[in-house]
Amino acid sequence: MPATAKQAPSELSTIGIDIGKDVFHLVGFDPDGKMVLRRKIKRLALVATFETLPRCIVGLEACLSAHFVSRTLRRLGFEPRIISAKYTKPFVKGQKNDYNDAEAIAEAALRPNLKRVSEKTRDQLDLQALHRVRSRLVSRRTATINQIRAFLIEQGTCG
């Protein structure tokens, strides 16, 4: 029987986290591969929850907030591993749901040859966001210029 929200498992080797907007789904396995943790927590309870858990490998699927969660867990003494979604998909068993996704992430995190996503610093993420915003602005500017040109051609004022 997996651990409930009140009791923490005594032995954990891996935890998989399915990251949502407000809620995280956790699935944890002991060294024998038996599921000993199945829990849903609020985003704000991340630190408090993980402070009660034994230190282990934590798998996360790559997304923007995965880097923040990874840095937070590393500070708490865990070993976070960010994995691309395309590598976790083959491990999903049964219907797609948050707990099955978390279980697949935990299994993928244990694979030694699976390519991982490197953890980005806050500055790296800020720079990446700036480049994306700039790219969107350039794209919209080009689209607007092309639209104006088309209007002028329709009016016969642009040659």
Backbone as JSON Lines, residues from 0, in Angstrom:
{"i":0,"aa":"M","n":[0.85,-1.19,0.0],"ca":[0.0,0.0,0.0],"c":[0.89,1.24,0.0]}
{"i":1,"aa":"P","n":[0.77,2.1,-1.01],"ca":[1.58,3.33,-1.07],"c":[1.3,4.25,0.11]}
{"i":2,"aa":"A","n":[2.27,5.04,0.46],"ca":[2.15,5.97,1.59],"c":[1.09,7.01,1.3]}
{"i":3,"aa":"T","n":[0.37,7.37,2.33],"ca":[-0.66,8.4,2.19],"c":[-0.04,9.75,2.47]}
{"i":4,"aa":"A","n":[-0.87,10.77,2.48],"ca":[-0.38,12.13,2.7],"c":[0.18,12.32,4.11]}
{"i":5,"aa":"K","n":[-0.25,11.47,5.08],"ca":[0.18,11.68,6.46],"c":[1.48,10.95,6.81]}
{"i":6,"aa":"Q","n":[1.72,9.8,6.2],"ca":[2.92,9.03,6.55],"c":[3.93,9.08,5.41]}
{"i":7,"aa":"A","n":[5.18,9.19,5.76],"ca":[6.25,9.23,4.76],"c":[6.89,7.84,4.7]}
{"i":8,"aa":"P","n":[7.2,7.35,3.49],"ca":[7.86,6.05,3.39],"c":[9.27,6.12,3.96]}
{"i":9,"aa":"S","n":[9.7,5.02,4.58],"ca":[11.02,5.03,5.21],"c":[12.14,4.88,4.19]}
{"i":10,"aa":"E","n":[11.86,4.2,3.08],"ca":[12.9,3.98,2.07],"c":[12.39,4.36,0.7]}
{"i":11,"aa":"L","n":[13.11,5.24,0.05],"ca":[12.77,5.65,-1.31],"c":[14.04,5.65,-2.14]}
{"i":12,"aa":"S","n":[13.94,5.17,-3.38],"ca":[15.09,5.25,-4.27],"c":[14.83,6.27,-5.37]}
{"i":13,"aa":"T","n":[13.55,6.4,-5.75],"ca":[13.19,7.31,-6.84],"c":[11.8,7.87,-6.63]}
{"i":14,"aa":"I","n":[11.67,9.14,-7.02],"ca":[10.35,9.79,-7.04],"c":[10.17,10.4,-8.41]}
{"i":15,"aa":"G","n":[8.99,10.24,-8.96],"ca":[8.63,10.92,-10.21],"c":[7.61,11.99,-9.89]}
{"i":16,"aa":"I","n":[7.8,13.18,-10.47],"ca":[6.86,14.28,-10.24],"c":[6.23,14.68,-11.56]}
{"i":17,"aa":"D","n":[4.91,14.67,-11.6],"ca":[4.19,15.24,-12.73],"c":[3.82,16.65,-12.31]}
{"i":18,"aa":"I","n":[4.42,17.64,-12.97],"ca":[4.24,19.04,-12.58],"c":[3.02,19.62,-13.28]}
{"i":19,"aa":"G","n":[2.11,20.16,-12.48],"ca":[0.94,20.86,-13.01],"c":[1.01,22.32,-12.63]}
{"i":20,"aa":"K","n":[-0.02,23.06,-13.0],"ca":[-0.03,24.5,-12.68],"c":[-0.08,24.72,-11.17]}
{"i":21,"aa":"D","n":[-1.01,24.06,-10.51],"ca":[-1.19,24.26,-9.07],"c":[-0.93,23.01,-8.25]}
{"i":22,"aa":"V","n":[-0.94,21.85,-8.9],"ca":[-0.85,20.58,-8.18],"c":[0.25,19.72,-8.79]}
{"i":23,"aa":"F","n":[1.01,19.04,-7.92],"ca":[2.03,18.09,-8.35],"c":[1.56,16.69,-7.94]}
{"i":24,"aa":"H","n":[1.78,15.72,-8.8],"ca":[1.49,14.32,-8.48],"c":[2.83,13.61,-8.29]}
{"i":25,"aa":"L","n":[2.99,12.94,-7.16],"ca":[4.23,12.25,-6.83],"c":[4.0,10.75,-6.8]}
{"i":26,"aa":"V","n":[4.94,10.01,-7.36],"ca":[4.95,8.56,-7.25],"c":[6.37,8.16,-6.89]}
{"i":27,"aa":"G","n":[6.51,7.36,-5.82],"ca":[7.84,6.97,-5.37],"c":[8.0,5.47,-5.28]}
{"i":28,"aa":"F","n":[9.23,5.01,-5.55],"ca":[9.55,3.59,-5.51],"c":[10.67,3.33,-4.52]}
{"i":29,"aa":"D","n":[10.6,2.16,-3.87],"ca":[11.69,1.75,-2.99],"c":[12.78,1.09,-3.83]}
{"i":30,"aa":"P","n":[13.9,0.69,-3.23],"ca":[15.0,0.09,-4.01],"c":[14.61,-1.2,-4.75]}
{"i":31,"aa":"D","n":[13.55,-1.88,-4.29],"ca":[13.1,-3.11,-4.96],"c":[12.15,-2.83,-6.12]}
{"i":32,"aa":"G","n":[11.82,-1.56,-6.34],"ca":[10.91,-1.21,-7.44],"c":[9.45,-1.24,-7.05]}
{"i":33,"aa":"K","n":[9.17,-1.36,-5.76],"ca":[7.78,-1.39,-5.28],"c":[7.32,0.05,-5.04]}
{"i":34,"aa":"M","n":[6.09,0.36,-5.49],"ca":[5.56,1.69,-5.28],"c":[5.23,1.87,-3.79]}
{"i":35,"aa":"V","n":[5.85,2.9,-3.18],"ca":[5.65,3.14,-1.76],"c":[5.12,4.56,-1.5]}
{"i":36,"aa":"L","n":[4.95,5.33,-2.56],"ca":[4.46,6.71,-2.4],"c":[3.57,7.05,-3.59]}
{"i":37,"aa":"R","n":[2.4,7.56,-3.27],"ca":[1.47,8.05,-4.3],"c":[0.72,9.19,-3.66]}
{"i":38,"aa":"R","n":[1.06,10.4,-4.07],"ca":[0.55,11.57,-3.35],"c":[0.32,12.74,-4.3]}
{"i":39,"aa":"K","n":[-0.7,13.52,-4.0],"ca":[-0.97,14.76,-4.72],"c":[-0.73,15.91,-3.75]}
{"i":40,"aa":"I","n":[0.09,16.88,-4.17],"ca":[0.39,18.01,-3.29],"c":[0.18,19.32,-4.04]}
{"i":41,"aa":"K","n":[-0.06,20.35,-3.29],"ca":[-0.15,21.7,-3.85],"c":[1.26,22.2,-4.15]}
{"i":42,"aa":"R","n":[1.38,23.07,-5.13],"ca":[2.68,23.64,-5.51],"c":[3.36,24.28,-4.29]}
{"i":43,"aa":"L","n":[2.58,24.99,-3.48],"ca":[3.15,25.69,-2.32],"c":[3.64,24.74,-1.23]}
{"i":44,"aa":"A","n":[3.22,23.47,-1.28],"ca":[3.63,22.5,-0.26],"c":[4.86,21.7,-0.7]}
{"i":45,"aa":"L","n":[5.48,22.06,-1.8],"ca":[6.61,21.29,-2.33],"c":[7.74,21.14,-1.31]}
{"i":46,"aa":"V","n":[8.21,22.26,-0.78],"ca":[9.35,22.22,0.15],"c":[8.98,21.47,1.42]}
{"i":47,"aa":"A","n":[7.84,21.78,1.99],"ca":[7.42,21.12,3.24],"c":[7.28,19.62,3.05]}
{"i":48,"aa":"T","n":[6.75,19.19,1.92],"ca":[6.58,17.76,1.65],"c":[7.92,17.07,1.49]}
{"i":49,"aa":"F","n":[8.81,17.65,0.69],"ca":[10.09,17.0,0.42],"c":[11.04,17.05,1.61]}
{"i":50,"aa":"E","n":[10.84,17.97,2.54],"ca":[11.66,17.98,3.75],"c":[11.42,16.74,4.59]}
{"i":51,"aa":"T","n":[10.24,16.14,4.46],"ca":[9.9,14.94,5.25],"c":[10.3,13.64,4.56]}
{"i":52,"aa":"L","n":[10.74,13.72,3.3],"ca":[11.05,12.51,2.54],"c":[12.54,12.21,2.57]}
{"i":53,"aa":"P","n":[12.9,10.92,2.49],"ca":[14.32,10.56,2.42],"c":[14.94,11.04,1.1]}
{"i":54,"aa":"R","n":[16.2,11.4,1.14],"ca":[16.89,11.92,-0.05],"c":[17.05,10.81,-1.08]}
{"i":55,"aa":"C","n":[16.76,11.14,-2.35],"ca":[16.79,10.14,-3.42],"c":[16.85,10.84,-4.77]}
{"i":56,"aa":"I","n":[16.73,10.07,-5.83],"ca":[16.65,10.6,-7.19],"c":[15.22,11.07,-7.43]}
{"i":57,"aa":"V","n":[15.08,12.26,-8.03],"ca":[13.75,12.78,-8.34],"c":[13.69,13.09,-9.83]}
{"i":58,"aa":"G","n":[12.79,12.42,-10.53],"ca":[12.62,12.66,-11.96],"c":[11.56,13.71,-12.22]}
{"i":59,"aa":"L","n":[11.86,14.6,-13.16],"ca":[10.93,15.66,-13.55],"c":[10.86,15.7,-15.07]}
{"i":60,"aa":"E","n":[9.68,15.9,-15.6],"ca":[9.56,16.06,-17.04],"c":[9.9,17.5,-17.39]}
{"i":61,"aa":"A","n":[10.66,17.69,-18.48],"ca":[11.12,19.02,-18.86],"c":[9.95,19.96,-19.17]}
{"i":62,"aa":"C","n":[9.93,21.08,-18.49],"ca":[9.01,22.18,-18.75],"c":[9.64,23.4,-18.09]}
{"i":63,"aa":"L","n":[9.04,24.54,-18.27],"ca":[9.66,25.75,-17.76],"c":[9.84,25.71,-16.24]}
{"i":64,"aa":"S","n":[8.82,25.27,-15.5],"ca":[8.95,25.28,-14.04],"c":[9.79,24.12,-13.51]}
{"i":65,"aa":"A","n":[10.14,23.15,-14.36],"ca":[10.97,22.03,-13.91],"c":[12.33,22.51,-13.42]}
{"i":66,"aa":"H","n":[12.84,23.58,-14.02],"ca":[14.16,24.09,-13.62],"c":[14.1,24.7,-12.21]}
{"i":67,"aa":"F","n":[13.03,25.42,-11.91],"ca":[12.86,25.98,-10.57],"c":[12.72,24.86,-9.55]}
{"i":68,"aa":"V","n":[11.86,23.87,-9.86],"ca":[11.65,22.75,-8.94],"c":[12.96,21.99,-8.75]}
{"i":69,"aa":"S","n":[13.7,21.78,-9.82],"ca":[14.97,21.07,-9.74],"c":[15.96,21.79,-8.83]}
{"i":70,"aa":"R","n":[16.08,23.11,-8.99],"ca":[17.0,23.87,-8.12],"c":[16.56,23.8,-6.66]}
{"i":71,"aa":"T","n":[15.26,23.88,-6.43],"ca":[14.73,23.81,-5.07],"c":[15.05,22.45,-4.43]}
{"i":72,"aa":"L","n":[14.81,21.37,-5.18],"ca":[15.07,20.03,-4.64],"c":[16.56,19.79,-4.43]}
{"i":73,"aa":"R","n":[17.4,20.32,-5.31],"ca":[18.85,20.17,-5.15],"c":[19.31,20.83,-3.85]}
{"i":74,"aa":"R","n":[18.74,22.01,-3.54],"ca":[19.08,22.7,-2.28],"c":[18.68,21.86,-1.06]}
{"i":75,"aa":"L","n":[17.62,21.05,-1.22],"ca":[17.17,20.2,-0.11],"c":[17.96,18.89,0.0]}
{"i":76,"aa":"G","n":[18.87,18.65,-0.95],"ca":[19.7,17.46,-0.87],"c":[19.27,16.31,-1.79]}
{"i":77,"aa":"F","n":[18.29,16.52,-2.64],"ca":[17.84,15.49,-3.57],"c":[18.7,15.53,-4.84]}
{"i":78,"aa":"E","n":[18.56,14.51,-5.66],"ca":[19.26,14.45,-6.95],"c":[18.23,14.55,-8.08]}
{"i":79,"aa":"P","n":[17.89,15.78,-8.49],"ca":[16.88,15.92,-9.54],"c":[17.43,15.58,-10.92]}
{"i":80,"aa":"R","n":[16.58,14.97,-11.74],"ca":[16.93,14.64,-13.13],"c":[15.79,15.11,-14.03]}
{"i":81,"aa":"I","n":[16.09,16.07,-14.88],"ca":[15.07,16.59,-15.81],"c":[15.15,15.79,-17.1]}
{"i":82,"aa":"I","n":[14.01,15.25,-17.51],"ca":[13.96,14.36,-18.67],"c":[12.99,14.92,-19.7]}
{"i":83,"aa":"S","n":[13.38,14.89,-20.95],"ca":[12.52,15.35,-22.04],"c":[11.27,14.48,-22.12]}
{"i":84,"aa":"A","n":[10.14,15.1,-22.45],"ca":[8.87,14.39,-22.51],"c":[8.9,13.23,-23.5]}
{"i":85,"aa":"K","n":[9.64,13.39,-24.59],"ca":[9.67,12.31,-25.59],"c":[10.33,11.04,-25.05]}
{"i":86,"aa":"Y","n":[11.15,11.17,-24.02],"ca":[11.78,9.99,-23.44],"c":[10.95,9.35,-22.33]}
{"i":87,"aa":"T","n":[10.0,10.08,-21.77],"ca":[9.17,9.5,-20.71],"c":[7.94,8.8,-21.29]}
{"i":88,"aa":"K","n":[7.51,9.21,-22.47],"ca":[6.3,8.67,-23.09],"c":[6.3,7.14,-23.19]}
{"i":89,"aa":"P","n":[7.41,6.5,-23.58],"ca":[7.38,5.02,-23.7],"c":[7.15,4.29,-22.37]}
{"i":90,"aa":"F","n":[7.33,4.97,-21.25],"ca":[7.19,4.32,-19.95],"c":[5.78,4.41,-19.36]}
{"i":91,"aa":"V","n":[4.9,5.17,-20.02],"ca":[3.53,5.35,-19.5],"c":[2.77,4.05,-19.67]}
{"i":92,"aa":"K","n":[2.18,3.58,-18.57],"ca":[1.39,2.34,-18.6],"c":[-0.08,2.7,-18.45]}
{"i":93,"aa":"G","n":[-0.93,2.07,-19.23],"ca":[-2.37,2.28,-19.1],"c":[-2.8,3.64,-19.61]}
{"i":94,"aa":"Q","n":[-3.94,4.07,-19.1],"ca":[-4.51,5.35,-19.5],"c":[-3.61,6.5,-19.07]}
{"i":95,"aa":"K","n":[-3.63,7.56,-19.85],"ca":[-2.83,8.73,-19.5],"c":[-3.53,9.49,-18.37]}
{"i":96,"aa":"N","n":[-2.86,9.59,-17.25],"ca":[-3.32,10.44,-16.15],"c":[-2.08,10.9,-15.38]}
{"i":97,"aa":"D","n":[-2.28,11.79,-14.45],"ca":[-1.14,12.41,-13.77],"c":[-0.31,11.42,-12.97]}
{"i":98,"aa":"Y","n":[-0.95,10.45,-12.3],"ca":[-0.19,9.47,-11.53],"c":[0.6,8.54,-12.45]}
{"i":99,"aa":"N","n":[-0.01,8.11,-13.55],"ca":[0.72,7.26,-14.51],"c":[1.88,8.02,-15.13]}
{"i":100,"aa":"D","n":[1.7,9.31,-15.39],"ca":[2.79,10.13,-15.92],"c":[3.93,10.22,-14.9]}
{"i":101,"aa":"A","n":[3.59,10.44,-13.63],"ca":[4.61,10.53,-12.58],"c":[5.37,9.21,-12.44]}
{"i":102,"aa":"E","n":[4.65,8.11,-12.57],"ca":[5.29,6.79,-12.49],"c":[6.25,6.6,-13.67]}
{"i":103,"aa":"A","n":[5.84,7.0,-14.86],"ca":[6.69,6.88,-16.04],"c":[7.95,7.76,-15.9]}
{"i":104,"aa":"I","n":[7.78,8.94,-15.34],"ca":[8.91,9.85,-15.13],"c":[9.91,9.24,-14.15]}
{"i":105,"aa":"A","n":[9.39,8.62,-13.09],"ca":[10.28,7.97,-12.11],"c":[11.07,6.84,-12.75]}
{"i":106,"aa":"E","n":[10.4,6.04,-13.58],"ca":[11.1,4.93,-14.25],"c":[12.14,5.45,-15.24]}
{"i":107,"aa":"A","n":[11.8,6.49,-15.98],"ca":[12.74,7.06,-16.95],"c":[13.96,7.65,-16.24]}
{"i":108,"aa":"A","n":[13.74,8.21,-15.05],"ca":[14.84,8.84,-14.31],"c":[15.92,7.84,-13.91]}
{"i":109,"aa":"L","n":[15.56,6.58,-13.81],"ca":[16.51,5.54,-13.41],"c":[17.36,5.01,-14.56]}
{"i":110,"aa":"R","n":[16.95,5.29,-15.78],"ca":[17.69,4.79,-16.95],"c":[19.03,5.51,-17.06]}
{"i":111,"aa":"P","n":[20.13,4.77,-17.03],"ca":[21.45,5.43,-17.02],"c":[21.83,6.08,-18.36]}
{"i":112,"aa":"N","n":[21.36,5.54,-19.48],"ca":[21.77,6.05,-20.78],"c":[20.79,7.06,-21.38]}
{"i":113,"aa":"L","n":[19.75,7.4,-20.64],"ca":[18.76,8.34,-21.14],"c":[19.3,9.76,-21.07]}
{"i":114,"aa":"K","n":[19.23,10.46,-22.19],"ca":[19.73,11.83,-22.23],"c":[18.85,12.72,-21.35]}
{"i":115,"aa":"R","n":[19.49,13.54,-20.53],"ca":[18.76,14.44,-19.63],"c":[18.89,15.87,-20.1]}
{"i":116,"aa":"V","n":[17.96,16.69,-19.64],"ca":[17.98,18.13,-19.92],"c":[18.8,18.77,-18.81]}
{"i":117,"aa":"S","n":[19.72,19.65,-19.19],"ca":[20.54,20.3,-18.17],"c":[19.71,21.35,-17.43]}
{"i":118,"aa":"E","n":[19.95,21.44,-16.15],"ca":[19.24,22.4,-15.31],"c":[19.69,23.83,-15.66]}
{"i":119,"aa":"K","n":[18.73,24.7,-15.92],"ca":[19.05,26.08,-16.29],"c":[18.97,26.99,-15.07]}
{"i":120,"aa":"T","n":[19.86,27.98,-15.04],"ca":[19.82,28.96,-13.97],"c":[18.71,29.96,-14.26]}
{"i":121,"aa":"R","n":[18.42,30.76,-13.29],"ca":[17.4,31.8,-13.45],"c":[17.79,32.78,-14.56]}
{"i":122,"aa":"D","n":[19.08,33.15,-14.6],"ca":[19.56,34.07,-15.63],"c":[19.42,33.46,-17.02]}
{"i":123,"aa":"Q","n":[19.72,32.18,-17.16],"ca":[19.58,31.52,-18.46],"c":[18.12,31.51,-18.91]}
{"i":124,"aa":"L","n":[17.2,31.24,-17.98],"ca":[15.78,31.23,-18.32],"c":[15.29,32.63,-18.68]}
{"i":125,"aa":"D","n":[15.79,33.65,-17.97],"ca":[15.42,35.03,-18.28],"c":[15.87,35.42,-19.68]}
{"i":126,"aa":"L","n":[17.1,35.05,-20.03],"ca":[17.62,35.36,-21.35],"c":[16.84,34.62,-22.44]}
{"i":127,"aa":"Q","n":[16.5,33.38,-22.17],"ca":[15.71,32.59,-23.12],"c":[14.33,33.24,-23.33]}
{"i":128,"aa":"A","n":[13.71,33.7,-22.25],"ca":[12.4,34.37,-22.36],"c":[12.52,35.65,-23.17]}
{"i":129,"aa":"L","n":[13.58,36.4,-22.93],"ca":[13.81,37.65,-23.67],"c":[13.94,37.37,-25.17]}
{"i":130,"aa":"H","n":[14.69,36.33,-25.53],"ca":[14.85,35.97,-26.94],"c":[13.52,35.55,-27.57]}
{"i":131,"aa":"R","n":[12.7,34.83,-26.81],"ca":[11.39,34.41,-27.34],"c":[10.48,35.6,-27.57]}
{"i":132,"aa":"V","n":[10.47,36.54,-26.63],"ca":[9.63,37.73,-26.79],"c":[10.11,38.55,-27.98]}
{"i":133,"aa":"R","n":[11.42,38.72,-28.12],"ca":[11.97,39.48,-29.24],"c":[11.6,38.81,-30.56]}
{"i":134,"aa":"S","n":[11.73,37.51,-30.62],"ca":[11.4,36.76,-31.83],"c":[9.93,36.94,-32.2]}
{"i":135,"aa":"R","n":[9.05,36.91,-31.2],"ca":[7.62,37.11,-31.46],"c":[7.36,38.52,-31.97]}
{"i":136,"aa":"L","n":[8.03,39.52,-31.4],"ca":[7.85,40.9,-31.86],"c":[8.31,41.08,-33.31]}
{"i":137,"aa":"V","n":[9.44,40.5,-33.65],"ca":[9.95,40.59,-35.02],"c":[8.98,39.91,-35.98]}
{"i":138,"aa":"S","n":[8.47,38.76,-35.6],"ca":[7.53,38.03,-36.44],"c":[6.24,38.82,-36.66]}
{"i":139,"aa":"R","n":[5.72,39.42,-35.61],"ca":[4.49,40.23,-35.74],"c":[4.73,41.48,-36.57]}
{"i":140,"aa":"R","n":[5.9,42.09,-36.41],"ca":[6.23,43.27,-37.21],"c":[6.25,42.91,-38.69]}
{"i":141,"aa":"T","n":[6.88,41.79,-39.02],"ca":[6.94,41.34,-40.41],"c":[5.55,41.06,-40.96]}
{"i":142,"aa":"A","n":[4.73,40.39,-40.16],"ca":[3.36,40.08,-40.59],"c":[2.56,41.35,-40.83]}
{"i":143,"aa":"T","n":[2.73,42.35,-39.97],"ca":[2.0,43.63,-40.12],"c":[2.45,44.35,-41.38]}
{"i":144,"aa":"I","n":[3.74,44.38,-41.65],"ca":[4.26,45.03,-42.86],"c":[3.7,44.34,-44.1]}
{"i":145,"aa":"N","n":[3.68,43.02,-44.1],"ca":[3.13,42.27,-45.24],"c":[1.64,42.54,-45.43]}
{"i":146,"aa":"Q","n":[0.92,42.67,-44.32],"ca":[-0.52,42.96,-44.4],"c":[-0.75,44.35,-44.99]}
{"i":147,"aa":"I","n":[0.02,45.33,-44.55],"ca":[-0.1,46.7,-45.08],"c":[0.21,46.7,-46.57]}
{"i":148,"aa":"R","n":[1.27,45.99,-46.95],"ca":[1.64,45.9,-48.37],"c":[0.48,45.31,-49.19]}
{"i":149,"aa":"A","n":[-0.16,44.26,-48.66],"ca":[-1.3,43.64,-49.37],"c":[-2.46,44.63,-49.52]}
{"i":150,"aa":"F","n":[-2.74,45.41,-48.47],"ca":[-3.8,46.43,-48.57],"c":[-3.48,47.44,-49.66]}
{"i":151,"aa":"L","n":[-2.23,47.88,-49.71],"ca":[-1.83,48.86,-50.72],"c":[-1.9,48.3,-52.13]}
{"i":152,"aa":"I","n":[-1.53,47.05,-52.29],"ca":[-1.64,46.41,-53.6],"c":[-3.09,46.33,-54.04]}
{"i":153,"aa":"E","n":[-4.01,45.99,-53.09],"ca":[-5.44,45.94,-53.41],"c":[-5.95,47.29,-53.89]}
{"i":154,"aa":"Q","n":[-5.41,48.37,-53.35],"ca":[-5.83,49.71,-53.72],"c":[-5.12,50.2,-54.97]}
{"i":155,"aa":"G","n":[-4.12,49.44,-55.44],"ca":[-3.38,49.83,-56.6],"c":[-2.38,50.94,-56.36]}
{"i":156,"aa":"T","n":[-2.03,51.16,-55.09],"ca":[-1.08,52.25,-54.76],"c":[0.33,51.75,-54.52]}
{"i":157,"aa":"C","n":[0.52,50.45,-54.6],"ca":[1.85,49.91,-54.39],"c":[2.21,49.08,-55.6]}
{"i":158,"aa":"G","n":[3.38,49.33,-56.16],"ca":[3.69,48.73,-57.42],"c":[4.53,47.56,-57.4]}
